[in-house]
Amino acid sequence: MPPTLASLVHHSALKLTVRAGGDRLETPVRWAHVSELADPVPYMEGGELLLITAMKLDAEDAEAMRRYVRRLVGAGVVGLGFAVGVYYEDIPQPLVDAAKEADLPLLEVPQRTPFLAISKAVSAANAADQYRAVTAGFEAQRELTRAALSADGPAELLARLAAHVHGWAALYDTSGAVVAAAPDWAARRAARLTGDVERLRERPAPASAVVGGSEDRVELQSLGTGRRARGALAVGTGAPLGTAERYAVHSAVALLTLGTERSRSLQEAETRLGAAILKMLLAGEPDHARAVAGDLYGALLDAPFRLVIAEAAAAGEGPPAEPAPDPLAALADALESAAARAGESLLLVPEGERLVVLATDGGAAVTACAEYADAVEARRGAASRPHEPAEPDEIVVGLSAPAGPIAAAAAYKQADQALAVARRRGRTLVEHEEVAAGSVLPLLADDAVRAFADGMLRALHEHDATGRGDLVASLRAWLSRHGQWDAAAADLGVHRHTLRYRMRRVEEILGRSLDDPDVRMELWLALKATTPA
């Protein structure tokens, strides 16, 4: 503990006497300062014990003493030491009254106690307190290091840190989700700070912030050495951190950074290894791929996986107001965080302007991919403006059906096809199973297809516009009944001979034979493409 006015009063060698403010003696003292100026306030920083003899003060003037004491209190002076037997045999009563009125501790300094002795006592006590803090900080560093190297790793480290600061601690991953917290009840408190953590992540690392009030003061520290934070640490206490607690927090930040920030060379090595494994899988060499994967990716290849292909959506025209975030990096962070929390293997391979991912079927990473896509859809309001230009942070994602190593090439093709459909439909994510189980008709919702259909049917529409027949409706009815004359004529409410005549007119106008199955297919698709949903 730093020195207090009480510790100085109880110092046997100083012989100080309390004359006012006896209920405020537990106030810490930063320094003991001697000043005989009538106004020493410009030279105060706060936390000082001011020592005077009243050489230049009109200590007998009650109003002057009130103004003097009020200015000292306003400047943060914590106490006033008055030396008796120098200019005054006793402390003047106006000064005592002013100190009592302002509740400023007033200490009587006997003539035989030099101010230097008080300054030395304060300095020695502060030095001892600093030494204790540094020693406690180093001990905390050793204890936290042992915790970081234990089997429980970050969880044990957070528990030790929370005990050191007499509060709570929580660790967040790159997505802002709570990874661990200590004590257990702190997880709910930490989850309420997700927005603050996200704002901290937007700043270049290292960064820090203080949130909350006096009852629960929380310090947030980003983790990482690069431009982008790799996580965050939250430390909640009921008061500002002391020196020893500050050492403990800094040690925890350093240890957690070492645990979360992988070196660039390791990242590049893992990327190269993942790319090699993916290349072997796509080349139809699953046995070689599994041998290379080893323990790092072996579990991923031993169970059904999904193959994900993602790319940034095309942004609207015009330069962005500010540099756009990297949507693929954000998606990769979300998938890595989800896989890490679930203990899953995950293979991510940058492929030009794309990101290729192998993730466990039904696992946390696949779920996180769907949730990320839903969040993007919600931001852009896909339901109300599905065909508007993409925002700079949007992505399109194609997801394959479940597959194994031997079918990796087919899964890649499925994901690529799903990606193309997502891009065509203005969707964020499309699963191949959705495309395979659905209808081909939504694929006709394309300007080029509609232009082809309009051109193919234009002559028929022009004929019908003259009032000389209803060839388009007749063609639709005939095709829908697979060329059955009686059924189609009944649908139209005409005689079958009338319908035969109309179909001959269709052939004459189009110059194509309805006996050709390709012609019938093209006409049917043209009718579907031009029919309002």
N, C-alpha and C positions, 0 to 999 in steps of 0.2 A: 504494500500500500504506500502511496506517496505521503509525505509529511502533511499533517493537518495542524490547525491552530491548537487543537487539544494536545497533540503530541509535543508541541513546543511549550505549552503551559506546564505540562507534566515533566518537562526536561529539568532534571534536578540542578543542572549547572546554570540555567538561565534565570531562574527565580522570577518568572513573569507573573503578573497579577491581572486577573480579568476585571475590568471596570465597566464594561458594557457588552451587549451581544453575546452573553454566555450560552444562549441556546443555538448558536451557529458556529461552534468551535470545531465541528467535524468537517468543515470545509477544507478541501485540499489546498495546499500552498505551492504555487509553481516557483516562486522566487521571493527573496527578501530584498527590498530596494530602499535605499536611503535617498531622500530628496527634501531639501528645505525650501523648494520653490513654493510660492504662494499658489501656483496652479501647475501641479506636476502631471495633470491628466494627459497632455499631448505625448508624454513619454511612457505611458502605461500600456500594457498589452492585455491586462486582465489576469486575475489569479495571483496578484502580488500581495505580500504583506509590506505595507509602506511604513518605514521607520522615520520619525521626525523628532526634533527638539523644539519646534515652533519658533525657530529663530526669526523667521520673516512673517509669522502669522500674527494677526491680531486676535489671539486666543481668548481674550476677555470679551470680545464682541459676539453676542449670541447669534445675530443674524448672519454675520460673516462666517461663523462656524457652521451654521446650517447650510449655507451655500457651498462651503468647502467640502463638507461631508457628503452632500447630495451629489456633487461632481465626482467624488471618489467612488461612490456606489455605482453611479452611471458608467464609470470607466471599467468596472469589474474588479476593483480592489477588494480583496476578501478580508482584510483586517488592517488595523492601524496600531502601530507600536509607538508609545510616547515615552521618551527618556526624561525622567524627573531628576531634579538636582542639577540641571544644566542652566536653563533659562527660567524654569519654573520649578519650585520645590514640590509642587503637586500638579496634577493635571487640572487645568482650569475647568471650572464647573460648566461654562457654556459649551466646551468641547465634549464633555461627558454627556450633557443633555442632548446635544445634537447627534451623538453616536447612538444613544439609546433610542431617540426618535426614529432614526433611520435603520435601527437594528444592525448596525455595523459593529463587529467585535472590536473593542478597544482594550489594548493590553498595556499595562504599566511596566516600563522597563527600569529597573533600579539603576542607580548611578554606577554601580560597580560592574554592570553587565554591558560590555561594549556592543555596539551594533554589529561589529565584525563577527562576534561570537554567534549571534543569531543567524547571520548570513551563512556562516560555516555550517551551522546545525541544519539549516534548510538544504544547503548544497549537499551535505553528506547524506542526509536522508533521501534526497532525490537520486543521488548516485547509487545508494544501496537499493532503492526501489527499481531503478533501471537495471541494475545487475541481476536482481531477482527475476525481473521480467525477461531479460535475455536468457538467463539460465532456464527459466520455465519454458521459454520459446524453443530452445535447443532440445530440451527434454521432450516437448510436444512433437518436435520434428522427428526425433528418434522413434517415439511411440507411433506416430502416424506412418512412418516408413515401414515399421514392422507390420502394422495393420495392412498397408497396401500390398505387402508381399505375402500376406496370409492367404489361406484358401478362399476366404470370403471376399478378399480384395476391397473394392470400393465400399461395400456395405459395412465392413468392419471399420474402414477409415472414417466413414461418416459417423459411426457410433462414437468413436474416440473423439472426433472433432466436436460433436455436440456436447460431450461431457466436458471438454476443455473450455468451451465458451459459455457453458451453463445455459444452453438453448437448444436449437434444433438445426439440422443440416439436411440438404437435399441435393441430388445430382440429376441434371437434365441431359438428354441426348441432343443430337443435332436438330431433331424435329421439334424440340421444346417439350417433349414428354418426360414425366418423372420416371427416372430409372430406379432410384433407391432413395430412402429417406430414413432418418433416425432422429428421435424415436419413431415407432411405427405410426403414431397419431399424426406425425408431421406430414405424411404423404398427402393428406387431404388439404392441409394448409398450403403446401407447396403447389398443388394442382391449381390453386386459385391465382397463381402468379404466372401462368402460361403466357398471357399477353405481355407482361413485363419482360419475360425471357425472350420472346420473339422480337421485341423492340431492341433488346440488347444484342441479339444476334445480327441485326441489321448494321451494327457498327463494327468497324474493323477491330479485330482482336489485337491486344487485350483491351477489354472494356469493363467498366463496373458501374453500378448504380445502387442507390439506396431507396427503398420503398417502404411503405407502412408508416405507422405512427410510433409514439413513444412507448405504447404497450407492447408492440411487436415490431421491432425495427429489423428490417431484412436487408442484408447486403447481397447483391448479385455480382458474381465474377464470371466473366467468360473464360472458357478453357480453349487453349490452342495457341500455336505460334505463328500460324499463317494468317492470311487476310480474312478467311472465313472461320468463325468459331466452330469448334468441334463439340461443344456442349457448354453447360453453365453450372455453377455452384451457388446455392442459396444458403445463407447462414442467418438464422433468426435469433435475436436476443432482445432482452428488455431494456438495454441501454447500449450506448456506443461501445465499441470494442476497446479494451485496454491494450497496452503494449504486448503483453504475453499472449492475449487472445489473437491479436493481429499477426504475431509470428506464426501461430498455429494455422490461421486461415491461409496465409501466404504459402506455408509448407504444403497444406492440402491442395491448393491450386496447382503448385508445381508438380506434386505427385499425380494428381488426377490428369494433368496435361500430359505427363509422360505416358499415362495409361491409355489416354484417348487419342492422342496425336501420333499417328504412325508416321514414320519417316517417309520422305518422298521416294527414296530408293525402294523401300518395302512395298509401297503402293504401286510403283511402276512394275516391280517384279510380280506382284499378284495379278496385275492387269495383263502382263505378258503371258503368265501361266494360264489365266482364264481364257485369253484369246486362243492359245494353243489347244486347250481342251475343247473349246467350241469348234475350232477348225477340224479337229479329229472327229468329233461327233457328226458334223455336217458332211464329212468325207466318208462316212460309213465305217469308222474304225472305233467302235465303242469300247473294245477291250483295251486298246492303246490309251484311249482317253481316261478310262478308269485307272489304269496303272499310273498315269501322270498325275491324276487328281489326288491320289494318296489320301491322307487324313483330312486335307484342307477342303476338298470338294467331293470326296468319296461318298459321303452319306447322301449328298444331293443326287448322285447318279444311281443309288441303290433303291430309290423310290420313284414313283411317278412324279414328273415335274411339269411345269408350264413354261413355255417359252414366250417371252414378252419382247416386242419391238416397239420402241417409242421414238418419236422425233418431234421437234418443235413445230407447232402449227405456223402456217404462213401468216405473218402480221399484216395489218392494214397498210394502206399507202401512207406516205409521209414519214419523216423522221420522228422517232420517239422523243418526248420531252426530256427524258433522262435515260441513262443506260438501263436497258431491260435486264431483269434477272435471268439467270440460266435455268430454264424450266427442267432440262434433263438432269442438272445437278441437284435441283430441289427434289425431283422424283427419286433419284438415286439415294439421297439422304433419307427420305422417308422409308424406302424399302430396306436400306441397311439398318436403320434404327429398329424397325419392326422385326427383322430377322434376328438381330442381336438380342432383343428382349426375349424372343421365343427360343433362342438357342438353335436357330436354323442356319444351314449353309446357304449361301447366296452367291451366284456367279454373275458379275456385271462386266460387260465388255463394250467399251465405246467402239462404234463402227462408223467412222466418218461423222456425218451429222446425225447419227442414230445412236441409241443405247439398246443393246441386246442383253436380256436378263434371263437366267435360268433360276427358277424358284420352285420350292416344293409345292406340289399340288395340294390345295386346301390349307396351305400354311399362312402364317402371319404376313409374309411379304406380298402374297397374291391379294390377300384381303386389304392390305395397305394400299396396293396399287389401285384397287377399285375405289377405295375411300378417297384417295388423292384425285382420281378422275371425277368423282362426284363433287368434290370441293371445287374443282375447276369449272364444272358445269354450272354449279350454283353461282359462282362469281360472275360468269358471263351471261347468266340468265338465258340458258339454251332454250327453255320452253317458249320464251317470248321473242327471241331473235336468233333462230338457229342458223340463218344464212348470212349473218353479218360478218365482217372481217374479224379474224381472231385477234385477241389481245396479245401483247408481247410475251406474256408468261404462260401462254396456253401450249398444250401438247396434244398429240394424237397418239393413241396406243392401240396396238393389235395384240390379242392374247390367244394363244393356241389352245387346242384341246389337250387334256392330259396325255403325256407321252413318256416313253422310256428312252434310254440311250440309243437303242437300235432304230428308233423312229424320229431321231432328232431333226433330220433333214426335212421330213414331212411336217414336223411341228414348226420349223422355221418358215416353211412355205405357207402354212396355215396362218401364222402370226402376221406374215407379210400381206396375205390376202385380207385379213381382218383389218389391218392398218389402212389398206387402200379403201376399204368400205367405210371406215371411220372418217377418213379424209373426205370422201365423196359425200357422205351424209351430213357432214358438219358435226360429227360426234366426237367426244373426247376418247372414249374407249369402246371397242367392239370385240366381242369374243367370237372365235371361229365357230363355236357350237351354235351361237345365235344366227350366224349367216347360213350355216349348213342346214339348220332346222327351219329356217324361215322361208320366205318367198323370194323369187327372183324379181318380182315386180318393183319393190323399192329401189332396185338398182337402175330402173328406168327413169328415176327422178333426176335427169341430167339434161342440161340445155341442148347438148348435141343430139341426144336421143330424141328429144321432143322436136327439134328442128327436122330431123330425118322423118319422124312420123307425120309432122304437118305437111312436109313436101310430098310424101307418099299418098296422102289422103286428100290433098288440096283439090284435085280434079273432081273427086266425088262430092266434096262439100260444095264446090262451085255448081255442079250439076243440080244438087238438091236445092241450092239457093234459088234456082229458076222456077221451082215448083213443079218440076216434071217427074218427081219421084222421090223416094226416100231410100236411096241406095246405101247410105252409111248405116242406118238402123237395120236395113235388110241384111247387109253383110255381117253385122255384129250378131244378129239372131242366127243366121245360117252357120257361122263359124262356131258359135256357142253350142249349137246342136250337132256339131261334127258332120255337117252336110246332110242331115236328115230333113228332107223337104217338107214332109207333112208336119213334123214337130215344130220346125222353124216357122212355117206358114201359119200354124195355129197361134204361135206366140205373137205374130204380127197382126193376126186377124185378116189375112188375105188368102186367096186361093193359091195352091202350090204352083200352078202354071204362071201366076203373076210373079211369084218369087223366082221361078226359073228365068223368066224374062229379065228381071232385075239383075240376076247374077250374070247373065250374058252381057248386059249393058256394063256391069262392073269390069268384066274382062275386056270389053271393047275400049272402054275409057282408059283403063290402066295399061292395056297392051300386054297383059300377063294372064296366064292360065291358072284357074283355081284348082285344077287337077294336080298342080305342083305343090307338094307338101311344104317346100321352103317358102313359096309365095303365101300359102295360108298362114304359116308361122309368122312371117314378117308382118302381114296384115293384122293378125291378132295382137301382136305386140304393139303395133302402131296404134291400134284402137285403144289398148290399155294405157299407153303412154300419154294419149291425148284426152282420156276420160278423167274428169275431176274426181278426186278422192271422195 
